Amino acid sequence: MRPYQVLRSVFIFLLATKLLGRLQYVLRYEGLRSYLLRLLTPYLKMLPMVRAKLDKEMQKTMTELRAKFSQDLTSPCTALPSKGMEKEELLKLMDQRKEQDTKNWINGKITGAVYHGGQEHYDFVGQVFSRWAFCNPLHPDLHPALRQMDSEVVQMVINMYHGGPDACGSFTTGGTESILMAMKAHRDWGEETKGITEPNIVICTTAHAAFDKAGKYFKIQVRKARPDGDMAMDLKHMKQLIDRNTVAIVGSCCQYCHGTIDPIQEMGKIALKKNIGLHVDCCLGGFLVPFMEKAGYPLPPFDFRVPGVTSISCDPHKYGFAPKGSSVVMFSNKELRRYMYCYLTDWSGGIYATPTMVGSRPGGPVAATWAAMRRFGEDGYVQTTREIVGATRTIAEGLKQIDDLRLVGRPEVCVVAFDTKKGAGFSCYAVADCLKQLSGWELATCQNPPSVHLALTLLTAKHAESFVKDVKAAVARVKESPKLYNSTAGVYGMAATLPQGFIEDAVGAYIDAMSEAHESAAPAA
């Protein structure tokens, strides 16, 4: 062969190898259809006919959303008043707005969101919150008592999860921040100790969306393993997705969509063998699963008792009945936690270092979380766990008796998810729509696979038996007139047929409308 032929052959061989490698990657981790749609969607949206249709639909969506968000406004005001309002007038307006918000959940027929609901408890927590609302944990020298409560909340939660002497953690503003910080720590650990510059994590498709958020924020590839028949992590598929760039795997206890607990002990063995991290997401079940054994509902070990678990996220602002804005991220050792930190040592304003994502944060959630935990104590949380988990099991057993329904996942902790059986002639979304119209129940809608769920709280636990009766009535009504209850089904049916890029436009319009203020009829006084 002549030299140019050798070069040409080598070039063609390398190009073919690269293309085959890319094809293998796409087929393994994304799927050819999803990959092609992702590539083509930006070009499709540039076509004049498609663009015009999208603009028309977005305008229609925005108009509908603006009308929806403006229907419950109380005294709209978008500009500063020329003179400050009197305290009594402001408090009266605040009472009106509080009443407006309270009426949507006070009947105890919503999924999650409001986890306690008792006014006496809220008044107590509010009193504590107000005393530290203007204090900042960023300045521990100014607020030593706040620093103490911050560290004590973290340590109490670590002890709940059987952390060893080297276990540690940090207070964060919510479950998403806890997850982001855990993934950031594992990413930086992988880079420093293993030289990984293109990190990935392996999660189940049922894991919380915050892990995808971490992937977008921190340039971590998120690989998704399929679930098994009970919607738990498929260990075989998970192992196939792990490679030399994997920094962590993720298990849920329990997962948001279906309430299933992933096989944490088996995942711990894999994490140890592969020398990678294992994060356990206990954000939802954080103040239930540690107390289930004493409440009469034993679970296999899922926390730092499991060798291989390197980090855990837990939210006191759910079943810990603390105010919103409180979560804890825990690590098995201080070395791993340091990879979460952010240091700026050459800033002109001095040395700047923060343990988590935010700098300044209110001290109110810290103090109020400390107070809520001390007030309930272990006995209090065991009792609330007994009520909530017991009601979950009651509802699950009741739904099993309804012929056209089937449970999705395992209702092990606080979530009951269901779908309709094949051939039922109507969807679970239709049942949810009918439930809302007939009896006021607000369920969460899930997809891939289709299901709806109820996340039980102290409020909803009191209505377990009536919920089952209401579902039976809704199923009977939908069977008679399935076409009357198809609004949610229509939305999710459309979403299943559209490329992701088009759905993102609609979701973006929703966030835009939600963020808009609405002008008052008269100018500010």
C-alpha positions in Angstrom: 0.0 0.0 0.0 1.1 3.5 -0.7 1.6 5.9 2.2 -1.5 7.9 1.5 -3.5 4.6 1.3 -2.2 3.6 4.7 -3.1 7.0 6.2 -6.6 6.8 4.6 -7.2 3.3 5.9 -6.0 4.2 9.4 -8.2 7.3 9.4 -11.3 5.3 8.2 -10.6 2.6 10.8 -10.3 5.2 13.6 -13.4 7.0 12.5 -15.4 3.8 12.2 -14.2 2.7 15.7 -15.2 6.1 17.1 -18.7 6.0 15.5 -19.2 2.4 16.7 -18.2 3.3 20.2 -20.6 6.2 20.2 -23.4 4.1 18.8 -22.8 1.5 21.5 -22.9 4.2 24.1 -26.1 5.7 22.8 -27.8 2.3 22.6 -26.7 1.4 26.1 -27.4 4.5 28.0 -29.9 6.6 26.1 -31.6 4.7 23.3 -31.4 5.5 19.6 -34.9 7.0 19.4 -34.3 9.4 22.3 -30.8 10.3 21.0 -32.2 11.2 17.5 -35.1 13.2 18.9 -32.7 15.2 21.1 -30.5 15.9 18.1 -33.4 16.9 15.8 -35.6 18.8 18.2 -33.7 22.1 18.0 -33.8 22.0 14.2 -37.5 21.1 14.1 -38.3 24.1 16.4 -36.6 26.4 13.8 -39.0 25.5 11.0 -41.5 28.4 10.5 -44.5 26.2 10.6 -43.4 24.5 13.8 -42.3 27.8 15.4 -45.6 29.4 14.7 -47.5 26.5 16.1 -45.4 26.5 19.3 -45.7 30.3 19.7 -49.5 30.0 19.4 -49.7 27.1 21.9 -47.3 28.9 24.4 -49.5 32.0 24.2 -52.6 30.0 24.9 -50.9 28.2 27.8 -49.7 31.5 29.3 -53.1 33.0 29.1 -54.7 30.0 30.8 -52.0 29.9 33.5 -52.3 33.7 34.2 -56.0 33.3 34.7 -55.5 30.3 37.0 -52.9 32.1 39.2 -54.8 35.4 39.4 -58.2 34.0 40.4 -57.3 33.8 44.1 -55.4 37.0 44.5 -55.8 39.1 47.6 -55.2 42.8 47.3 -52.6 42.7 44.5 -49.7 45.2 44.9 -46.6 45.4 42.7 -45.1 48.7 43.7 -44.0 50.2 47.0 -46.6 52.3 48.7 -45.7 56.0 48.9 -46.2 55.7 52.6 -45.7 52.6 54.8 -48.7 50.7 55.8 -49.9 50.5 59.4 -49.1 47.4 61.3 -52.8 46.6 62.0 -53.6 46.9 58.3 -50.7 44.7 57.3 -51.6 42.0 59.8 -55.2 42.0 58.6 -54.0 41.5 55.0 -51.6 38.7 56.2 -54.5 37.0 57.9 -56.5 37.1 54.7 -53.7 35.6 52.7 -53.0 33.0 55.3 -56.7 32.0 55.3 -56.5 31.7 51.5 -53.6 29.3 51.7 -54.9 27.3 54.7 -58.3 26.4 53.1 -56.5 24.3 50.5 -55.0 21.7 52.9 -56.9 22.0 56.2 -59.3 19.2 55.3 -56.5 16.7 55.2 -57.1 15.5 51.6 -53.8 16.4 49.9 -50.8 14.3 49.2 -47.7 15.2 51.2 -46.8 19.0 51.4 -48.3 19.7 54.9 -47.0 17.0 57.2 -48.4 17.9 60.6 -51.2 20.4 60.3 -51.8 21.1 64.0 -52.2 24.8 64.7 -50.8 24.5 68.3 -47.6 22.9 67.0 -47.3 25.5 64.2 -47.8 28.3 66.7 -45.0 26.9 68.9 -42.6 26.4 66.0 -43.4 29.9 64.7 -42.6 31.5 68.1 -39.2 29.8 68.1 -38.6 30.7 64.4 -39.3 34.4 64.9 -36.7 34.7 67.6 -33.9 33.6 65.2 -35.4 34.8 61.9 -32.8 37.6 61.5 -29.8 35.6 62.7 -27.3 34.1 60.2 -25.5 30.8 60.7 -22.8 32.3 58.4 -21.6 34.3 61.5 -21.1 31.7 64.2 -19.1 34.2 66.3 -22.1 36.5 66.5 -24.6 33.7 67.1 -22.9 31.0 69.2 -26.2 29.5 70.4 -27.4 29.2 66.8 -24.2 27.5 65.9 -24.7 25.1 68.8 -28.3 24.2 67.7 -27.1 23.8 64.0 -24.5 21.2 65.1 -26.8 19.5 67.5 -29.6 19.0 64.9 -27.0 17.4 62.6 -25.7 15.2 65.4 -29.1 14.1 66.5 -30.0 13.0 63.0 -26.6 11.2 62.6 -27.4 9.3 65.8 -30.8 8.4 64.4 -29.0 6.9 61.4 -26.4 5.0 63.5 -23.5 7.0 62.4 -20.1 6.0 63.7 -17.6 8.2 65.6 -16.3 9.7 62.4 -19.8 10.3 60.9 -20.6 14.0 60.2 -22.9 16.2 58.2 -24.3 19.7 57.5 -27.6 21.5 57.8 -29.0 22.5 54.4 -32.1 24.3 53.1 -33.9 21.2 51.7 -33.6 17.7 50.3 -32.5 19.0 46.9 -29.5 20.9 48.4 -28.6 17.9 50.5 -28.5 15.7 47.4 -26.6 18.3 45.4 -24.0 18.5 48.1 -23.6 14.8 48.4 -23.1 14.4 44.6 -20.7 17.3 44.5 -18.6 15.6 47.3 -18.5 12.3 45.5 -17.6 14.0 42.2 -14.7 15.9 43.8 -13.6 12.8 45.7 -13.5 10.8 42.4 -11.4 13.5 40.7 -8.9 13.8 43.5 -8.5 10.2 44.5 -9.1 8.4 41.2 -8.4 11.1 38.6 -11.9 10.9 37.2 -12.6 13.9 35.0 -15.8 12.6 33.3 -17.8 11.4 36.4 -21.0 9.5 36.3 -23.5 8.3 38.9 -25.9 5.3 38.6 -29.4 5.8 39.9 -32.7 4.0 39.3 -35.3 5.6 37.0 -37.4 6.0 40.2 -34.8 8.1 42.0 -35.7 11.7 42.9 -35.3 14.4 40.2 -32.7 16.2 42.3 -30.1 13.7 41.1 -30.7 14.8 37.5 -30.4 18.4 38.8 -27.1 17.6 40.3 -26.0 16.1 37.0 -26.9 19.3 35.2 -25.4 21.6 37.7 -22.1 19.7 38.3 -21.5 18.1 34.9 -22.1 14.6 36.2 -23.5 12.0 33.8 -26.6 10.4 35.3 -27.0 6.8 34.2 -30.4 5.3 34.9 -31.0 1.6 35.7 -34.4 0.1 35.2 -36.6 -0.9 38.2 -37.7 -4.4 38.9 -41.3 -5.5 39.2 -41.7 -3.8 42.6 -40.1 -0.6 41.3 -36.9 -1.1 43.2 -33.4 -0.9 41.7 -32.6 -3.7 39.3 -29.2 -4.7 40.6 -28.2 -6.6 37.5 -28.8 -3.6 35.2 -27.2 -1.3 37.8 -23.9 -3.3 37.7 -23.9 -3.2 33.9 -23.9 0.7 34.1 -21.0 1.0 36.5 -17.6 1.7 34.9 -14.3 3.2 35.9 -15.8 6.7 35.8 -18.6 5.9 38.3 -18.2 7.9 41.5 -21.4 6.8 43.3 -24.6 4.7 43.1 -27.9 5.9 44.7 -30.6 4.0 46.6 -33.9 5.4 47.9 -35.5 4.7 51.3 -38.2 5.2 50.3 -38.5 6.6 46.8 -41.0 9.4 46.1 -43.1 7.9 43.3 -44.1 4.5 44.6 -42.9 4.2 48.2 -40.5 1.3 47.5 -37.2 0.9 49.4 -34.2 -0.1 47.2 -32.0 -3.1 48.2 -29.6 -1.0 50.2 -27.6 -3.9 51.7 -26.9 -5.5 48.3 -26.0 -2.1 46.9 -23.6 -1.6 49.8 -21.7 -4.8 48.8 -21.4 -3.6 45.2 -20.2 -0.1 46.3 -17.5 -1.7 48.5 -16.4 -4.1 45.7 -16.2 -1.3 43.1 -14.7 1.3 45.6 -17.4 3.9 44.9 -19.8 5.8 47.0 -23.3 4.8 48.0 -25.8 7.6 48.7 -29.1 6.7 50.5 -31.8 9.2 49.8 -34.0 9.3 52.9 -35.4 12.8 52.3 -39.1 11.6 52.2 -38.9 8.8 54.8 -36.3 10.6 56.9 -38.2 10.7 60.2 -40.2 7.5 59.6 -37.7 4.8 58.6 -35.5 5.2 61.7 -38.4 4.6 64.0 -40.3 1.9 62.1 -38.8 -1.0 64.0 -39.9 0.5 67.4 -43.3 1.3 65.8 -43.8 -2.4 65.0 -42.8 -2.3 61.3 -39.2 -3.6 61.1 -37.0 -3.0 58.1 -33.7 -4.4 56.9 -30.7 -2.1 57.7 -30.6 0.9 55.4 -28.3 3.5 57.1 -24.7 3.7 58.3 -25.0 0.2 59.7 -24.7 -1.0 56.1 -21.0 -1.3 55.0 -20.5 0.8 51.9 -23.0 3.6 52.7 -21.1 6.8 52.4 -23.8 9.5 52.5 -27.4 10.0 53.5 -29.9 12.8 53.0 -32.8 13.4 55.5 -35.4 16.1 55.7 -36.7 17.2 59.2 -39.1 19.5 57.4 -41.3 16.6 56.4 -42.1 14.0 59.0 -39.8 15.7 61.5 -42.5 18.5 61.6 -39.9 21.2 61.3 -40.5 24.4 59.2 -39.7 24.4 55.5 -36.1 24.9 54.8 -34.5 22.3 56.9 -32.6 19.2 55.8 -29.4 17.3 56.8 -26.8 15.7 54.6 -24.6 13.1 56.3 -21.3 11.5 55.5 -19.7 8.4 56.8 -16.4 10.3 57.4 -15.0 13.8 57.6 -12.7 13.3 54.7 -15.6 12.8 52.3 -17.5 15.8 53.8 -14.6 18.1 53.0 -15.1 17.5 49.3 -18.5 19.2 49.7 -17.0 22.5 50.9 -16.2 25.5 48.8 -13.0 27.5 49.6 -12.0 30.9 48.2 -8.7 31.8 49.8 -7.5 34.7 47.6 -10.7 36.8 47.4 -10.1 40.5 48.1 -12.8 40.4 50.8 -10.8 37.8 52.8 -10.9 34.1 53.1 -14.4 32.8 52.2 -15.5 29.2 52.9 -19.0 27.7 53.1 -19.9 24.1 53.9 -23.0 24.0 51.6 -24.4 25.8 48.5 -25.7 28.9 50.2 -23.9 31.6 52.1 -26.3 33.5 54.2 -29.4 31.6 55.4 -32.0 32.4 58.1 -31.4 31.1 61.6 -35.2 30.5 62.1 -35.3 27.1 60.4 -32.3 25.9 62.5 -33.7 26.9 65.8 -37.2 25.8 65.0 -36.0 22.4 63.8 -34.0 21.9 67.0 -37.1 22.8 69.0 -39.4 20.5 67.0 -37.0 17.6 67.5 -36.6 18.2 71.2 -40.3 18.6 71.7 -41.3 15.3 69.9 -38.4 13.2 71.1 -38.1 9.5 70.1 -41.4 8.5 71.7 -43.3 11.2 69.8 -41.8 10.2 66.5 -42.4 6.5 67.1 -46.1 7.3 67.7 -46.4 9.4 64.5 -44.6 6.7 62.6 -47.0 4.1 63.9 -50.0 6.2 62.8 -48.7 7.1 59.3 -47.2 3.7 58.4 -50.3 2.0 59.8 -52.6 4.2 57.7 -50.5 3.5 54.6 -50.8 -0.3 55.1 -54.6 0.1 55.7 -55.1 2.0 52.4 -52.9 -0.4 50.5 -54.9 -3.4 51.7 -58.1 -1.5 50.8 -57.0 -0.7 47.3 -56.1 -4.3 46.7 -59.8 -5.2 47.1 -60.9 -2.9 44.2 -61.1 -5.1 41.1 -59.9 -2.6 38.5 -56.9 -1.2 40.4 -53.4 -2.6 41.1 -50.7 -1.3 43.4 -47.5 0.0 41.8 -44.4 -0.6 43.9 -44.4 -1.6 47.5 -46.2 0.7 50.0 -43.6 0.1 52.7 -43.4 3.5 54.4 -45.8 6.4 53.6 -46.7 6.3 49.9 -49.4 4.3 48.2 -49.3 4.3 44.4 -51.8 2.7 42.1 -52.7 2.2 38.4 -55.6 0.6 36.7 -55.4 -3.0 35.5 -55.0 -3.8 31.8 -58.4 -3.8 30.1 -60.1 -1.7 32.8 -61.2 0.8 30.1 -60.0 3.9 32.0 -56.8 5.3 33.4 -55.6 6.0 36.9 -55.5 9.7 36.0 -59.2 9.6 35.3 -59.7 8.2 38.8 -57.6 11.0 40.3 -59.6 13.6 38.4 -62.8 12.1 39.6 -61.6 11.9 43.2 -60.8 15.6 43.2 -64.2 16.5 41.8 -66.2 14.1 44.0 -64.5 14.3 47.4 -61.7 16.9 47.1 -58.7 14.5 47.2 -55.5 15.8 45.6 -53.2 13.0 44.4 -49.8 13.3 42.8 -49.5 12.1 39.2 -46.5 10.0 38.1 -45.4 8.6 34.7 -43.2 6.0 33.2 -45.1 3.9 34.2 -48.4 5.7 34.7 -49.6 5.9 38.3 -51.0 8.2 40.9 -50.0 8.3 44.5 -51.0 9.5 48.0 -48.2 10.4 50.4 -49.7 10.1 53.8 -49.2 12.7 56.5 -50.6 13.1 60.0 -53.6 14.9 58.5 -54.4 12.2 55.8 -53.7 9.3 58.2 -56.9 10.2 60.0 -58.9 9.6 56.8 -57.5 6.3 55.6 -60.7 4.3 55.6 -62.7 7.2 54.0 -60.0 7.5 51.3 -60.6 3.9 50.3 -64.3 4.4 50.2 -63.9 7.5 48.1 -61.6 5.7 45.6 -64.2 2.9 45.2 -66.9 5.5 44.5 -64.6 7.3 42.0 -63.8 4.0 40.2 -67.5 3.3 39.9 -68.2 6.8 38.5 -65.4 6.7 36.0 -66.5 3.3 34.7 -69.9 4.8 34.0 -68.6 7.9 32.2 -64.8 7.6 31.4 -64.8 10.5 29.0 -65.8 13.0 31.6 -62.6 12.6 33.5 -59.7 12.9 31.1 -58.0 16.2 31.7 -54.9 14.8 33.4 -54.8 11.8 31.1 -54.8 14.1 28.1 -51.8 16.0 29.4 -49.8 12.9 30.2 -50.8 11.2 27.0 -49.6 14.2 25.0 -46.4 14.3 27.0 -45.7 10.7 26.2 -45.8 11.4 22.4 -43.8 14.6 22.3 -40.0 15.0 22.3 -38.5 16.3 25.5 -37.6 19.7 24.1 -41.2 20.5 23.3 -42.4 19.5 26.7 -39.7 21.7 28.3 -41.2 24.7 26.5 -44.5 24.1 28.1 -43.0 23.6 31.5 -41.0 26.8 31.1 -44.2 28.7 30.3 -45.7 27.3 33.6 -42.7 28.6 35.6 -42.9 31.9 33.8 -46.5 32.3 34.7 -46.0 31.2 38.3 -43.3 33.8 38.8 -45.4 36.8 37.5 -46.9 39.4 39.8 -50.3 40.7 38.8 -51.0 44.4 38.8 -53.7 45.7 41.1 -56.7 47.5 39.7 -55.6 50.8 41.4 -52.2 52.3 41.9 -50.5 51.8 45.2 -51.6 54.3 47.8 
